[in-house]
Amino acid sequence: MGDFDRPMPIPTPTTQPFWDALAEHKIRIQYSPSTQRYVFYPRVLAPGTLADDLQWREISGAASLYTFTVAYRPVAPHFADNLPQLLAVVQWDEGPRFSTEIVNAEPADLEVGMRLAPVFFDYPDAGVTMLRYEPA
């Protein structure tokens, strides 16, 4: 078992630009000019206003740790080799929050509000790049 046995996301037409950017080791999320804010998860219409004005824009990926949990038991069998697993929600500097996993850190290293940097994990067999975070 290991990373390659994990279930991988399946891009949809709405989310494809996000996954295409990750494959280039870039982060692109949607921006709504009418609300002047970034939006995540990808959608067809802007939240709140339902404006049809969403644009894909590259963001830095710099983030702060919003919240986290340390999983000492696997959340599913494919994660059994990767314990403890550091599950987190990060807040991008551009505003939206993103659910991810913290890597290259020990549980004791984690502190809400700490600065984080993106790490890209390519899975060529699955045709997917995953976005994770590490201490900045």
Beta strands, then each sheet from edge to edge (+ up, - down):
strand 1: 27-32
strand 2: 37-39
strand 3: 55-59
strand 4: 63-71
strand 5: 85-92
strand 6: 97-102
strand 7: 115-123
strand 8: 128-135
sheet 1: 2+ 1- 3+
sheet 2: 6+ 5- 4+ 7- 8+
end
